[in-house]
Amino acid sequence: MLVLGISGLDRASALKKKMLPGLDWREQRLVQGLDSAAALVDENGVVAASAQERHDGDKGTGAFPADAVAACLRMAGATLDDVDLVAHGFRYTPSPTFELDDYLRRWYREVYSEEVQREVLGAHYPDQDWRRKLVRVPHHLAHAASSYHLSGFADATVLVADAMGESESTSLFRGDGGQLRSLRGYPVSASLGILYSVVTQYLGFLPGMDEYKVMGLAPYGDPGAFPDAGPLVTHRPGGRLTVPLLAHDRTPEERETHRGAIRRLEELFGPARHPDAPVEQRHMDIAAVLQRALERSLLFVLTEGFAATGAEPSRNLCMAGGVALNCTANGLIARSGLFDDVFVQPAAGDDGTALGAALHVLREHVPSAPRPMSMTMPYWGEEFGEAETERALETLGPGHRVRRLADGQLLKEVSALIGSGAVVAWYQGRMEFGPRALGNRSILADPAAPGMRAHLNAVVKQREEFRPFAPAVAAEEAGEYFEIEPGRERLYRHMLFVTQVREKYRDRLPAITHVDGSARVQVVERDSAPRFHALIRRLGDDLGIPMVLNTSFNLKGQPIVRTPLDAVATYARSTLDALAIGDWLVVREPAGPAGTGGTDG
């Protein structure tokens, strides 16, 4: 059986602008249904998955993922006629809630309803029977399925936390024998995800996009600051949560913009930061207060909240939803002792609901499908051949030396470049699914180079100087450099957990060690990422530490590169020193008469 999953709400952004003209660019992001994507699954597992933003260049887009659907079908060698069902990761149904005000009525009638979803699909694919073929899956169930069905766990506690699903903001499920059972949902008024996004906006960043910046800023602050402000989240008996801040959005307009909540934050903490203003210590302290509130609340839900359901706990935990991309909180949960094993699906945001909706529908229609499978790497995107790479390289102007190298020579030269202080773009194999570059669409540098972090932030990535970078380390030596328990290396495959750099290496690894001694580690295994692992091993032989700084191959405001042409064009307009694309190595030649460029066979 072939099931296509999709995420996103195609008409949401347009309706927001129509209803509330004049919103600033950050308030326009306060809309559900962004991060559209497509995923294709069958009885053997995940066939293909791709985010729409990688195709149209609109970062975080909620547009219908027509390009991503086409890519998934190409990778499968299939057409839409071969697809049995299409699963969508939202399932809004008629409710008295939608009659409370004009905004809510319009959201349902013009964006959320099943009729609208069939209409959107019909506009793109008019020859399909969408009354039969479309299956809508509740949003948090799609999130839960995306993690549980790929975890390898027979039984698990499943935590979903995001801004909101249809009516929930946090949900608990129990996974057992391949089936998911809903245990508890928390209302939108208690949304930890909305809270984090509102404070992100207050701090001058882009909500629904820049929450990871706030997470990176938090270690610079004091979580005990502002003791008179009161808690951002209140914990109640029976595992209940309240987020008092959200009660200050009193009118329909305020609920659409969170201006009431922002005013309350200004009363508590002072004026909101303008996006172009400097980041001050006060902002760092607010980020720290927020991060602590999130961490404590997630642990509260997993203990008191779960206990109140009366369900049997599991020693395995699955997590999904946008909040599950908070690597610092994930690391705390992993170290809490509450669970023996933790799995976070790497596309934990709304792009992952395309995957989860498809997996859930497959499981419903094929009960004999394999039990939860243990995924390795999410290399489910497109891979391009030699012809596409050669055509892309032909677009380079003068000033570049292009050579095709044998594998060992490529690794040797890339290692030498990194060791000399160069920054190398690394484009290999199939594209990753999810927001992390995991060794196939990466920018690489020496984690031990003093000043490399500042150079990458200021010159290459053009981003805030406080932002940390992640290390990718060979699995067999990860415990030497990081506080990773033996046997738990698998936890860190997808760069979704923060742990501590061992103290004796912190000064030796300044480019990847955050201000609090932590790092967002990617553990790289030989079997799942052979060429990337081989490069890291070569770096270990040449430089003494089997590790590389790994950040995503994109520039400011740009999604991660998808095609060879994207890779070559991004390299050419950047300050990157070199590009390793497939078997080809591109380096910049010195300016002058000798720097005329060319291609060596």
N, C-alpha and C positions, 0 to 999 in steps of 0.2 A: 504493500500500500504506500502511495506517495502523497504526503501532506505538505502543503505550503503554508507557512505561518507569516503573518504580516503584523507590523506594529505602526503606530502613528494615527493621528486623526487629521485627515487631509485639509479640512476646511476651518480648523480651529483658529489658526493665526489670522486668517482673513476676517473671520467674524469678530475677533477681538478688536481689530483695527476699525472695523465698521461700527461696532457698538460704542467704542470709546476712542474717537479720533483725538489726536493730540497727545497720546501717551508717549513718554520718553522710551528710548530703545530698550531700557532694562525692564520697564513695566510691560512692554509687549511680550517679553519672555515668560510672563506669569500666565501660562496657558498649558492645559493638559494636551497630551498627544504629540509631543515632540520626539525626536530620536527615532524616526521611522526606519524600518529595516525589513528584510525578508529572510526566511530560513526554510530549507527544504529537508525533510526527514523521511526515512523509511524504516522498515523493520531492523535494518542493520545499524541504524544510528543517524548521525547528522551527515547529510550529503553536502550541503553548502549553506553559507550564511553571509550576508553582506548588509552594511548600513547604507542608506540612501545618500548620506552626506558625502561618502567617498566618491560618489558618481557625479553629483551636481555641484559639489564644492560649497554648499550651504551648511555650515557647521551646525549640527543639532536640529536639522530641518524636520518638520512634521509632515512634509509633502508626501503624497502617496508614493510608495517606494517602487515605482514602475521600473526604474533602471536596476534596482537591486533584485527585483523579481526576475527580470530578464537575465541578469548575471547568474542567479541561482539555477535557472532552467538551462542556460548554456553549460554550466559546469556539470549538470546532471545528464546532458544530452537529451533533454526532454522538452516537451511543449506543455502549455497549460492544459491541453486536452488529456495529457498523461497524468495530470494531478487529480487525485480522487476528491480531496476536500481542501478548502482554504480556511485556515483558522485565524481569527483576529483577536488580539489580546485586549479587547474591551467588550463588555456586555452590559450596556445601559438598558434598562427597561422602564416603562412608564411608571411614574411615582408622583404622589401628591407634592413631593418636594419641588418638582420642576414647575409647579404652578405658583410658587411663592412670590416670584417677581418676574419682570419681563426678561431680565438677563438669563435666568435659569430656563425659562420657557424656550428662549431662542437657542440656547446651547443644546437642549435636547432635540428640538425640531430641526435645527440646521446643521448639527454636527454629530450628536451622539446616537441618534436612533438607528434601528436596524434598517429602516427604509433608506436613510441617507447613506449608510455603508454599502448597501446593495447598489445604490445609484452611483456612488463613486467607482465601485468595481465595474459596473456596467459601462461607464464612460470610457474606461480603459480597455475593457475586454467585453464588447457587446455580444459576442456569440456564445457566452456561457450562461448556464441556468443558475443564477446566484441564489434563488430561493432554495435550491437543493444543495448547492456546493459550499455556501458560506456557513461556517460554524463560529459563533461568537463565544469566547471564553472569558469568564470574569478576570479582571485585570490581576488581582493578587493571586488567583489560582494559576494564571499563566506564569507569573513570577516564580511561584513555588515549584511548579513543574519544571521550569528551566533549570533549577538547581538540583532538586531531588532526583530527577530522572537521569542526571549526568554524574551524580555523586559517587556511585558505586555502593552506596549504603542500602542495605535491605530495610533497615528501620532508621528513622531520623526525626528529630524535632526540626521543624522548618519555620524560620522567621522571615517574614517579608515586611520591609519598612521603606516607605517612600513618601512623597508628598501626599498623594491620594490615589486610590483606585476609584471605583464607582462611588462608594460611600465609606470606604475604610482607608485608614492611613498606615496602620500596622496590623498585621495578621499573624496568627499562629496556626500551624498545621501539624498533623502527625502523618508521617510517611511510613507505610508498612507494606511489605510485599509488593511494591510497585503501585500501591494505591495511596491517594492523598485524602485526608479527612480534615475539614476545617474545624478548628477548636475555638477560636476567638478572634474578633475583630475590634479594633479601636477606631472611634469616629474621627472624622476629619478635624474636628475641634481639638483633638489631642495629637495633631500631626507633628511628629519630630522632624519629618522632611520639610514641611512648610516652615517650621520654626527656623531650621538651618538656612533655608533659602531667603527668608525675610531678613535675617541678620546678615547674610551674604550681601543682600541688596543695600542694607543700611551701611555696611562697611565699604560701599562704593564699587562692588564687583557685580558680575552679571548673574542673577539668580537662575537656577536650573542649569548652570554651566560651570561657574567658578567656585563651587563649594569646596573643591579640593584646595583652592588657594587659601581659604579660611582655615582648613585643616593644617596646611603647611605653616600658616602664620601663628597658630595657637601655641606651639612650644616656646615662642619668644615672649609669651605673656604670663601673667599671674592669674591662675584660676580662682584665687581667693580675693581678687579685686572686687570692688563694688559690693561689699557685704550688706549694705542697706537697700540694695535694689530688689532683694527678694529672689526666689528661685525662678528660673526660666521655665522649669517643668516641676509640677507638683505631683508627688506620689501619694496615692490614696489607698486605703484598705482594699483588699481583694484584687490587688494588682492593677488598679485603675490609675490613669494618667490624666492630668489636665495641663494645658498650655495657656496660662492666663493671658499672655500677650495677644493671642488670636481673638480673644473676646473684644478687643478694641477695634476690630473691623466690624463696624455696626451697620453700615449701609451697604446696599448692593454694589455701589461703586467702590467702596473700601474693600469689600471682599474680592473684587476683581484686581485691585491694585495693591492691597495691604497698606494703604496710606495711614489708616488708623493705627496699625501695629507699628509702623515706622515712627509716627508721632510719639507713641508710648516709649519706644526705644530712645528717642531723643530726650524725653523726660527723665528716663532712668540713667542714661549714659552720656548725654551731651549731643551736640549736633551730628547729623549723619555725615559721613565722609563723602566728598565729591570724588568721582572716579579719577580725576587728574590730580588730586591733592596727595601730598606725601602720607605715607603710612606712619602713624605715631604710636608711641607706647600704649596710649589709651586703646587704640584699635587692636593691638596685640592682646591686651588684657581681655577685651570683650570676646575676641576669638577663643581665648583660653577658657573663659567662663562658659561659652557656648559648647565647646568641645567636651568639657567635663560634664555638663548637663546631659549631653547626648549619650556619653559613655555610661553614666550612672543609670540613665533611663532604659537603655537597651538591656543592661544587666537586670534591672528591676522587672522588665517584661519577661525575661527568660527565667526568672526565679519566681517572684510573687505572681506575675501575670500568668505564667504557665501553671503554677500550682493550683490556682483558682479554677482551672478548667477540669481538674480531677483526672486528667489523662495520665497514662503511664509515661514517664519521661524516658528519653533515649539518651545514650551517651554520645550520639552523633548529632551534629548540628549542620543544617543547610541554611544558607542565607541568600537573599536576593532583594531586589529593589534598589533604588538610587542610594539609600542610606548605607547599603552594604558595600558601596564603593569607598566608604570611609575607612581607610586602611589602618588608621590609628585605633579606632574603636574595634575593628576586627582583631587586631593584635592583642588588645586587652582581653577580649572575649576568649581568644584562643589560649591565653595564659591564665585564665581565671580558675581552671580546674573543674569547671562545670561539665566539660565535654572532653571525651578522649580524642575526637577527631572533628574537624570543622571543614566545610567545603563552601566556597563562594563561587557561584557561576561567573566567569570572567566578564561576560556582558550583562552585568547585574542591573543596569538601568533599563529604560523602556525598550531599547533595541532588543534586549534579551527576551521580551515578552513575545516577540515573533517566534523565537525558538521554543519557548515554553508552551505557547498555545498549540503549536504544531505537535510537540511531544505529547501533550495531554490528549489531543484528539486522536493521535495514533494509538495511544494506550487504550482509549475508550473503544475504539473500533477493532483493535487487534489485541485482545486480552493476553494472547500468547506471546506478545512481543517480549524481547529480553527484559529481565529484571533491570533495575537501575544500573546503567553502565558507568564505568569509571573512565571519564574522559582524560586525555592527556593535554594536548595543546589545541587551542581553538583556531587552527590553521584551516579555516573553512571558506576563505575567500578565493579570489581568482589568482591563477598563476599564468604568467605569460611566457611565450616561447622565445627562442633565439631571434626569430625574424622581427618580432615587435621590439625587442631590445636593440637590435641593430638599427632599425629605423629611428628609434628614439635617439640613439647616440649620434646619428647623422645630423640631428638638429643643432648640435653643439657648434658654436662659433669658434674662432681661433682662440688660442690661449689654453688649450687642454691637450693632454696626452692620453690617448685611449689605447689600452692593450688588453688582449684576451690572454688569460693565464691559466695554467694547470692549477688544480685545486690547492696543492701544497704550496705552490709559489704565490697564489693569491693570499692565502692565510699568512704566509711569511711577510709579504709586503704590507698587508694591512696592519699586522702586528707592529712592524717597524714604524709605520706612519703614526700609529697611536702612541707608541713608545717615545716618538720624537715630539709629542705634544700636538699632533694634528687631530682634527675632528673629522670623522669619516662617516658618511652616510652609507647604510648597509641595507640593500634591497635584495631579498632572496625568496624564492619559493612562493607558497600561497599566502595571501594576506590574512592577518589576524582578524577575528571578529571580537568586537568590544573596544573599549577606549584605550587599552594598553598596547604599546608596541612591545612584542615579546620575542624580538630577534629576527623578524622577517621584514619589517618596515621601521628600521631604527636609525638613530644617530648615536655613534659610539665614540668614547673618549677614555682617557686614562684616569681611573678613579683616584690615583695617587698624585696627580699633578696639582701642585699648589696654584691657585688662581683659576683652575679650569671651570669651577662652578660659576664664578663671577663672569668669566669669558662667555660661557654658554648662555647664561641668562641675559647678559647685556648685548652681546654682539650677534650670536647665532639665533637664539630663540626669541630675543627681544621681549623679555618678560620681567616680572618683578624679581628683585635681587634676593628676596628671602626664600624663593622657591627651591626645594631640594631636588636632587636627582637620584635615580635608583641604580643600584648595582645589580648586574647579572653575574652570577657566580656558578662555577662548576659544582654540581650536586654533591660529588664525592668529597668536596672540601668545604662545603658551606658552613658546617659546624665549627670549623677552625676560626672563621672570621666573624661569625654572627652567633647570637644566642639562640640557636636552633637545636632542639632536643634530637638526639639520634632517632631515626625512624619517622620524624615529622617533616622531613624535607619536602614531601609532596605538597604540604600546606602552602608552600611559597612558590609554586610553579608559575602562578599567574600575576605576580606583583600586586597582591591584594592584602598583604599583611605587613605591618611594621614590627620590627624587632630591634633589639639593641646590637650595635656593633661592639664586638668584644673590646674592652678598654685598651688593650695593648696595641690595637690596630687603628684607633680613632685618629691619632695624629698622622698615621701613615696613609689614611684614606680620606683626605679632607674634602674631596669633590663629591663624595656620596654620604658623608656623615652629617646628619642634621644637628642643629644646635643642642638638642637634648640627647645626643649620642645615638640616635636611632637611624634606621634606614628601611626603605620599602624594598625588600629584597625580591629578586627573581632567581630562583634556583633552576639551573638549566641541566637537563638530563641528556645523556648521549643518545638514547633511543628515540626520544621525542623531538629533538632539535639537533640533528647530527652535525650540520655544518657550523651552526652557531656555537655548539659545544666545542667543536674542534678549534674554532678561533679562540675561544676562551682558554683552552688548554695551551694553545700556542703562545698566547699572552703570558700564561703562567710560566712557560719555559723561558721566554725572552725577558720578562720583566719581574718575575719572582712571585707574582700573585695571580692566580687563575680567575680573573675578574675583569669586568669592563663596565664603565658607566654606560647606561642604556636609557635613552630618551626617545620619544616618538619622532619619526621622520616627517616633520611638517614645520612650517614657520608660523609666526603669529597670525591668528585668525583663520588658519587653513586646516582642514581635516588632514588626517594622515594620508600620505600619498597612496594611490591605488595602482596606476599603470606605470610602465616604464617611462612613458612620455611625461607623466606627472613627476616621476623621480628625477629625470634629467633636467626638466625645466626648473624644479625647485632647487636642485643643486646649483644650476647655472646662475640663478639670481640671488643666491645666498653667499655667505662667507665660508661655507663648508670647504674644507681643504681637499677632500677626495670623495669619490663615490665608487663603492663596490656593488655592481649590479650584475647578478648572475656570475658569470665567469670573467666579466670585464672589470678593469680597474681604471678609473678616470682620475687624473691629478691635474692640478693647475700648473702650467708652466710659468717660469719667471718672465716678467715683462722684459721686453727688449727684442732685438733682432732674432734671438733664438726661440722666442716664445710664439712661434707661429701656429702651434697646434698641429693636430694630425692624428692618424690612426695607425697603430702597428698591428700587423697580423699575428 
